[in-house]
Amino acid sequence: MCEFGDGSGQPLNALQQALDQISVEYEEYETARMRADARLPLPALPPAREGAPATSC
């Protein structure tokens, strides 16, 4: 941002504030999407194969 000159800085300050707000909104959106995805039901597992090792999970 330094390459734009030594003006009053108001346009750059406004741009920085807008970018900061966009960043906050994007983080909130991503968090909401991840939480919504975490609430989705998992698909059913296929039946265990004959002779497959048992797991404790």
C-alpha positions in Angstrom: 0.0 0.0 0.0 3.0 2.3 0.4 3.3 2.6 -3.4 0.2 4.7 -3.6 1.8 7.8 -2.3 1.9 10.0 0.8 -1.6 11.5 0.5 -3.8 12.0 3.5 -4.2 8.2 3.8 -8.0 8.4 4.0 -8.7 6.3 0.9 -6.1 3.8 2.0 -7.6 3.7 5.5 -11.0 3.2 4.1 -9.7 0.4 1.9 -8.0 -1.3 4.8 -11.2 -1.0 6.9 -13.2 -2.5 4.1 -10.7 -5.4 3.7 -10.7 -6.0 7.4 -14.5 -6.2 7.5 -14.5 -8.5 4.5 -12.0 -10.7 6.3 -14.1 -10.9 9.5 -17.3 -11.7 7.5 -15.5 -14.4 5.5 -14.2 -16.0 8.7 -17.7 -16.0 10.2 -19.1 -17.5 7.0 -16.4 -20.2 6.9 -17.0 -21.0 10.6 -20.8 -21.3 10.0 -20.3 -23.6 7.0 -17.9 -25.9 8.9 -20.3 -26.1 11.8 -23.2 -26.9 9.4 -21.1 -29.5 7.7 -20.2 -31.1 11.1 -24.0 -31.5 11.7 -24.5 -33.5 8.5 -25.2 -37.2 9.1 -22.5 -39.5 8.1 -23.2 -42.1 5.4 -23.8 -45.7 6.6 -20.7 -47.9 6.6 -20.7 -50.9 4.4 -21.0 -54.3 6.2 -17.7 -55.7 7.5 -16.0 -58.0 5.0 -15.4 -61.6 6.0 -11.9 -62.0 7.4 -11.3 -58.3 7.8 -9.4 -57.4 11.0 -11.7 -56.0 13.7 -11.0 -52.5 14.9 -11.7 -50.9 18.3 -12.9 -47.6 16.8 
